[in-house]
Amino acid sequence: TVSKLQLVLQEVKPDVVILPWFLDDHPDHQAANRLFAAACDDTDLLVLGYEIWAMLDPNAYFDITEHLEAKLALVKNYGSQLQEGRRGLRGTSLGGLLQLGK
C-alpha cells in the first residue's frame, strides 16, 4: 500500500496534501496519517490537517471547484458518514452539511 501511494505521489506531484488531523481518534484517520507518513518521508510538499468532528473556523481555503464533482461522488461511498445528525447537531456532520445544499 505504501508503494502504491508513493507511485500516486510521483505521478500527481501535489504541492499540498490535506489529511484528517493526525490526532483524530478514528482508527481509519490514524491509519491514513501513518500510511502517508511512511509513503512521503522524502517528498517535499505541504501537509495540512483538518478537523472532522467539529466545524472550526478555517485558517486556510482551497478552491476545489474542478474536483468537487469527483469528491462528492467519492463521499457517497461512505454512507455511514452521510447520516443526518451524526456526531451532533444537523449541520455539524458531513451528512448535515450536504443536506444544507439541497
Secondary structure as GFF3:
##gff-version 3
##sequence-region A 1 102
A	DSSP	alpha_helix	2	12	.	.	.	ID=ss1
A	DSSP	beta_strand	16	20	.	.	.	ID=ss2
A	DSSP	alpha_helix	27	39	.	.	.	ID=ss3
A	DSSP	beta_strand	46	50	.	.	.	ID=ss4
A	DSSP	three_ten_helix	65	67	.	.	.	ID=ss5
A	DSSP	alpha_helix	68	75	.	.	.	ID=ss6
A	DSSP	three_ten_helix	79	82	.	.	.	ID=ss7
A	DSSP	alpha_helix	94	100	.	.	.	ID=ss8
###
